[in-house]
Amino acid sequence: MTTVSLTDVAGYLPGEPVPAEFYTEYPGAQDRLRDSPMFRIPPLRHHVAVGETNVDMVERAVAPLIERHGADEIRAVDVLLMHSQLPDTPFVGAGTEVARRLGLKPQWLIDVANAGCASFVHMLELARQILTTTDARTALICNAQSAAGQLFTQSDVRRLAQAAIPGDGCGVGYVTTSGSSPVLDLVTRHIAEHGGDMTAVLDDGRRYWEPGESQLRIGFTEAAVATVLERGNRLVPAVVTDLCRRLGISTGEIDLLVTNQPNRTFLRNWRETLRLPPHRHPDTFDSCGNLFGAAIPITLDHAIRAGRVKDGDLVVLGGFAHAGDYAGAAAIRWGPGRTAPRPST
C-alpha cells in the first residue's frame, strides 16, 4: 500500500487576544449554565476581524507551508479538502474560492460539512483514501473557524456562558505520498444515533433563514450539557484506545496526544483515562479557547514550534464532534526533519 504522510502543518490566529472580560463584564452577562464544567472561561481567545473570511484565514495559514515547501509545490496539490465551521456564504462552500485565491487546480475538491471539531482527522482519512486509490499524490486539508467573533459576539448571545468559550483561527495540513511522517492507522466512527442532538436555536421559533430579530445560538440546556459531557469523556479515550490496540501498543506509549480543545474538563479527563502526563497532551485552550475543527492542526503546530515534538515520536490526533455524532483518532510517526525550528506566529 502507498505510504501517506502528514508532511507538515501550519496555523493562523487572527488579531490580538481577546480577554475574558469582554464577556464577563458585558452588561447582563448571566446564565445558569455559567458554573458548568463545559463553560469554564479561558483567559484569552482570538476573533476574526470585521470582513475577515474563512478564505482569508486559509490563505494566511497556508503561507508558512509555501515558505517551507515552495509556492510551486503547494499550488500543485491534487486534492483540496475544506471545512468551514461557520460558512461565509449560503449554498457555496469555501473550497473553490480557496483554490482560486491560492492558484490551485486540484483534481479533487471537497467541502466537508460533517465531523466538526474532529474534522481534521476525518479529512486526513479522506486524503489518505484518495491518495492510496487514485493517481493523486498530494493534498491540502484546511480547517477554518470563524464563529467566535461573529456568532458568539451578538449582543444577546454574548451574555450567555457558551459565548466566552470559542476562539477563531485556521489550521492546515499538507499530506503527501511519502514516508516523511507516515500515517500509521486511523480509527473513525460516525455515530448516527447521536445525529441532530446538537441544535441551533432562535428564541422566536423561526428558521435561521427567515426574517426576524432573535439571534442564533447553540441550544444548550442542562440536560444537553450533561449528555455531551458523558459522551465526550467516553468517546475520545475509546477511539484512541482502539487505535493503540490496532497498533499493538499501550496508550502509555503515545509520545504526544493532540486533541480538540472543548474545555479543561475534557482535556484533563482524556489524559487521565489514557494515563498520559500533562506534558504529553499539549493544549491551546487557555490562549485560544475552543477552536473547534481548527484546534488539532493549530495545537500540533504550536507543539512543534515549542520543541515538544521529536523525530520519531508517535503523535496521535483525536477528537469528537458536536454532541457525539463523530469520533476519530489518527496515529503518525513524526519523521526526521519535521521538527525543525519555526518562527512564532
C-alpha positions as CSV (number, residue, x, y, z in Angstrom):
1,M,0.0,0.0,0.0
2,T,1.1,3.5,-0.8
3,T,2.5,5.3,2.3
4,V,0.8,8.6,3.1
5,S,2.3,11.2,5.4
6,L,1.1,14.2,7.2
7,T,4.2,16.1,6.0
8,D,3.6,19.5,7.6
9,V,1.0,21.6,9.5
10,A,0.6,25.3,10.0
11,G,-1.8,27.7,11.7
12,Y,-3.1,31.2,11.8
13,L,-4.7,33.1,14.7
14,P,-6.5,36.4,13.8
15,G,-6.0,39.7,15.6
16,E,-4.9,40.4,19.2
17,P,-6.0,38.1,22.0
18,V,-9.4,39.0,23.4
19,P,-9.6,38.8,27.3
20,A,-12.4,37.0,29.2
21,E,-13.6,40.4,30.5
22,F,-15.0,41.0,27.0
23,Y,-17.7,38.6,28.1
24,T,-17.8,38.6,31.9
25,E,-18.1,42.4,32.2
26,Y,-20.7,42.7,29.4
27,P,-24.0,44.2,30.8
28,G,-26.4,41.5,31.8
29,A,-23.9,38.7,31.5
30,Q,-25.6,35.8,33.3
31,D,-26.6,32.3,32.6
32,R,-27.5,29.4,34.9
33,L,-25.0,27.3,32.9
34,R,-22.1,29.5,33.7
35,D,-20.9,27.2,36.5
36,S,-20.9,24.1,34.3
37,P,-17.5,22.5,33.6
38,M,-18.4,22.8,29.9
39,F,-18.2,26.6,30.2
40,R,-15.2,27.4,32.4
41,I,-13.9,30.5,30.7
42,P,-10.4,30.6,29.1
43,P,-8.4,33.7,29.8
44,L,-7.9,34.5,26.1
45,R,-9.2,33.8,22.6
46,H,-8.9,35.4,19.1
47,H,-11.7,36.9,17.0
48,V,-11.8,37.3,13.2
49,A,-11.7,41.0,12.1
50,V,-14.7,42.6,10.6
51,G,-14.9,41.3,7.0
52,E,-12.2,38.6,7.5
53,T,-13.4,35.4,5.8
54,N,-12.6,31.7,6.1
55,V,-10.7,32.0,2.8
56,D,-8.6,34.9,4.2
57,M,-7.6,32.8,7.1
58,V,-6.8,29.8,4.9
59,E,-4.6,32.0,2.8
60,R,-2.7,33.3,5.9
61,A,-2.4,29.8,7.4
62,V,-1.0,28.3,4.2
63,A,1.7,31.0,3.9
64,P,4.2,29.1,6.1
65,L,3.7,26.0,4.1
66,I,4.6,27.9,0.9
67,E,7.7,29.3,2.7
68,R,8.8,25.9,3.7
69,H,7.9,23.8,0.6
70,G,7.8,26.4,-2.2
71,A,4.8,28.0,-4.0
72,D,5.0,25.6,-6.9
73,E,4.8,22.5,-4.7
74,I,1.7,23.8,-2.8
75,R,0.0,25.1,-5.9
76,A,0.4,21.7,-7.5
77,V,-1.7,19.8,-4.8
78,D,-4.0,17.2,-6.3
79,V,-6.6,17.2,-3.5
80,L,-8.1,20.1,-1.6
81,L,-10.3,19.4,1.4
82,M,-12.0,22.3,3.3
83,H,-14.0,22.5,6.5
84,S,-15.6,25.9,7.5
85,Q,-17.1,25.9,11.0
86,L,-19.2,28.9,10.0
87,P,-19.6,29.2,6.3
88,D,-19.4,32.7,4.9
89,T,-21.9,32.2,2.1
90,P,-25.0,30.0,2.0
91,F,-25.1,27.3,-0.7
92,V,-21.4,27.7,-1.7
93,G,-18.5,26.1,0.1
94,A,-15.2,27.9,0.6
95,G,-13.1,25.3,-1.3
96,T,-13.4,26.7,-4.8
97,E,-12.5,30.2,-3.6
98,V,-9.6,28.9,-1.6
99,A,-8.4,27.2,-4.8
100,R,-8.8,30.5,-6.8
101,R,-7.0,32.6,-4.1
102,L,-4.1,30.2,-3.8
103,G,-3.8,29.4,-7.5
104,L,-4.6,25.7,-7.1
105,K,-6.1,23.4,-9.7
106,P,-6.9,20.3,-7.7
107,Q,-8.2,17.1,-9.3
108,W,-10.3,16.6,-6.1
109,L,-12.0,19.4,-4.3
110,I,-14.4,18.6,-1.4
111,D,-16.1,20.9,1.1
112,V,-16.6,18.8,4.2
113,A,-19.7,19.7,6.3
114,N,-19.5,17.0,9.0
115,A,-17.1,15.8,11.7
116,G,-17.0,19.3,13.3
117,C,-14.3,19.5,16.0
118,A,-12.7,16.3,14.7
119,S,-12.9,17.1,11.0
120,F,-9.1,17.3,10.7
121,V,-8.9,13.6,11.4
122,H,-11.9,13.0,9.1
123,M,-10.2,14.9,6.3
124,L,-6.9,13.2,6.9
125,E,-8.7,9.9,6.4
126,L,-10.3,11.1,3.2
127,A,-7.0,12.4,1.9
128,R,-5.3,9.0,2.7
129,Q,-8.1,7.1,0.9
130,I,-7.8,9.3,-2.2
131,L,-4.0,9.2,-2.3
132,T,-3.9,5.4,-2.0
133,T,-6.6,4.6,-4.5
134,T,-6.1,7.2,-7.3
135,D,-3.2,8.8,-9.1
136,A,-3.3,11.8,-6.7
137,R,-0.1,12.4,-4.8
138,T,-0.6,15.5,-2.6
139,A,-3.4,17.0,-0.6
140,L,-4.1,20.2,1.4
141,I,-6.6,19.9,4.2
142,C,-7.9,23.1,5.8
143,N,-9.9,23.9,8.9
144,A,-11.3,27.4,9.4
145,Q,-13.2,28.5,12.4
146,S,-14.8,32.0,12.4
147,A,-17.9,31.6,14.7
148,A,-16.4,33.2,17.8
149,G,-16.0,36.7,16.5
150,Q,-19.3,36.6,14.6
151,L,-22.0,34.3,16.0
152,F,-20.9,34.4,19.7
153,T,-20.4,38.2,19.9
154,Q,-24.0,39.0,19.0
155,S,-25.5,41.3,21.7
156,D,-27.9,38.7,23.2
157,V,-25.6,35.7,22.7
158,R,-22.6,37.5,24.2
159,R,-24.1,37.4,27.7
160,L,-24.5,33.6,27.7
161,A,-22.0,31.1,29.2
162,Q,-21.4,29.5,25.8
163,A,-20.2,32.7,24.2
164,A,-16.9,33.1,26.0
165,I,-15.5,29.6,25.1
166,P,-14.9,29.7,21.4
167,G,-12.0,31.3,19.6
168,D,-11.3,31.8,15.9
169,G,-8.4,30.5,13.8
170,C,-7.3,28.3,10.9
171,G,-5.2,25.2,10.8
172,V,-3.9,23.4,7.6
173,G,-2.1,20.2,6.8
174,Y,0.0,19.2,3.9
175,V,-0.4,15.5,3.0
176,T,1.8,13.6,0.6
177,T,2.5,10.1,-0.7
178,S,5.9,9.8,1.1
179,G,7.5,8.3,4.1
180,S,8.3,11.6,5.8
181,S,5.7,11.4,8.7
182,P,3.6,8.3,7.9
183,V,0.0,7.9,8.9
184,L,0.2,4.5,10.6
185,D,-3.5,4.0,11.1
186,L,-6.8,5.7,11.8
187,V,-10.0,4.8,13.7
188,T,-13.1,6.8,12.9
189,R,-16.7,6.4,13.9
190,H,-19.8,8.0,12.5
191,I,-22.4,7.6,15.3
192,A,-25.7,8.1,13.6
193,E,-27.8,7.7,16.7
194,H,-26.4,11.0,18.0
195,G,-27.1,12.9,14.8
196,G,-29.2,16.0,15.3
197,D,-28.5,16.3,19.1
198,M,-26.5,19.5,18.6
199,T,-29.0,22.2,17.7
200,A,-29.1,25.9,16.8
201,V,-31.9,27.9,18.4
202,L,-33.8,31.1,17.7
203,D,-35.9,32.2,20.6
204,D,-38.8,33.3,18.4
205,G,-39.0,29.8,16.8
206,R,-38.2,30.9,13.2
207,R,-35.8,29.1,10.9
208,Y,-32.4,30.8,10.6
209,W,-33.1,32.0,7.1
210,E,-36.5,33.6,7.9
211,P,-36.6,37.3,8.8
212,G,-36.8,38.2,12.5
213,E,-34.9,39.8,15.4
214,S,-33.8,36.9,17.6
215,Q,-30.2,35.9,17.5
216,L,-28.9,32.4,16.6
217,R,-27.2,30.5,19.4
218,I,-26.4,26.9,20.3
219,G,-29.3,25.1,22.0
220,F,-27.5,24.2,25.2
221,T,-29.7,23.0,28.2
222,E,-28.6,21.4,31.4
223,A,-29.7,18.0,30.1
224,A,-27.9,18.6,26.7
225,V,-24.7,19.6,28.5
226,A,-24.8,16.5,30.7
227,T,-25.2,14.3,27.6
228,V,-22.3,16.0,25.8
229,L,-20.0,15.7,28.8
230,E,-20.8,12.0,29.2
231,R,-20.3,11.2,25.5
232,G,-17.2,13.3,25.1
233,N,-15.5,11.8,28.2
234,R,-16.1,8.4,26.8
235,L,-15.7,8.7,23.0
236,V,-12.2,10.2,22.7
237,P,-10.4,7.7,25.0
238,A,-12.4,4.9,23.3
239,V,-11.1,5.7,19.8
240,V,-7.6,6.4,20.9
241,T,-7.5,3.1,22.9
242,D,-8.9,1.2,19.9
243,L,-6.2,2.8,17.7
244,C,-3.4,1.8,20.0
245,R,-4.8,-1.7,20.2
246,R,-4.7,-1.9,16.4
247,L,-1.0,-0.7,16.5
248,G,-0.2,-3.3,19.2
249,I,0.8,-0.8,21.8
250,S,-0.5,0.7,25.1
251,T,-1.8,4.2,25.3
252,G,1.1,5.0,27.6
253,E,3.4,4.7,24.6
254,I,1.9,7.7,22.9
255,D,4.6,10.4,22.8
256,L,2.2,13.3,22.0
257,L,-1.6,13.3,22.1
258,V,-3.2,16.3,20.3
259,T,-7.0,16.6,20.6
260,N,-9.7,19.1,20.0
261,Q,-10.0,21.7,22.9
262,P,-13.6,21.9,24.1
263,N,-12.8,22.7,27.8
264,R,-10.4,21.9,30.6
265,T,-12.6,19.1,32.0
266,F,-12.4,17.1,28.8
267,L,-8.7,17.7,28.4
268,R,-8.0,16.5,32.0
269,N,-10.3,13.5,31.8
270,W,-8.9,12.3,28.5
271,R,-5.3,12.3,29.5
272,E,-6.1,10.7,32.9
273,T,-8.2,8.0,31.3
274,L,-5.4,7.3,28.8
275,R,-2.7,7.5,31.5
276,L,-0.7,10.3,29.9
277,P,1.1,13.0,31.8
278,P,0.2,16.6,31.0
279,H,3.4,17.3,29.1
280,R,2.4,14.7,26.5
281,H,-1.0,16.3,25.9
282,P,-0.4,19.9,24.8
283,D,-3.3,22.2,24.6
284,T,-4.1,25.8,23.5
285,F,-7.3,26.2,25.4
286,D,-6.2,29.0,27.8
287,S,-4.7,31.1,25.0
288,C,-7.1,30.3,22.1
289,G,-10.3,28.9,23.7
290,N,-12.2,26.2,21.8
291,L,-11.0,26.4,18.2
292,F,-13.4,23.7,17.1
293,G,-12.1,21.9,13.9
294,A,-9.0,24.2,13.8
295,A,-7.8,23.1,17.2
296,I,-5.9,19.9,16.2
297,P,-3.7,21.4,13.5
298,I,-3.1,24.7,15.3
299,T,-2.2,22.9,18.6
300,L,0.1,20.5,16.7
301,D,1.8,23.4,15.0
302,H,2.2,25.2,18.4
303,A,3.7,22.0,19.9
304,I,6.2,21.7,17.1
305,R,7.3,25.3,17.4
306,A,7.7,24.9,21.1
307,G,10.0,21.9,20.6
308,R,7.6,19.4,22.1
309,V,7.7,17.0,19.1
310,K,10.8,15.0,18.5
311,D,11.9,13.0,15.5
312,G,10.4,9.5,15.6
313,D,7.7,10.5,18.1
314,L,4.3,8.7,18.0
315,V,1.8,11.5,17.6
316,V,-1.9,10.7,18.0
317,L,-4.6,13.1,16.9
318,G,-8.0,12.6,18.3
319,G,-11.4,14.2,19.0
320,F,-15.1,14.1,18.8
321,A,-17.7,16.3,17.1
322,H,-20.9,18.1,18.0
323,A,-22.9,16.2,20.6
324,G,-21.0,13.0,19.8
325,D,-22.1,12.1,16.2
326,Y,-18.4,11.5,15.2
327,A,-15.2,10.5,16.9
328,G,-11.8,9.7,15.3
329,A,-8.1,9.2,16.0
330,A,-5.0,9.0,13.8
331,A,-1.5,7.8,14.6
332,I,1.5,9.4,12.9
333,R,5.2,8.6,13.2
334,W,6.7,12.0,13.1
335,G,9.7,11.9,10.7
336,P,13.2,13.3,10.7
337,G,13.3,16.9,9.6
338,R,9.7,17.6,10.5
339,T,10.7,19.2,13.8
340,A,13.0,22.0,12.5
341,P,12.6,25.2,14.5
342,R,9.8,27.5,13.2
343,P,9.2,31.2,13.9
344,S,6.3,32.1,16.2
345,T,3.1,33.3,14.6
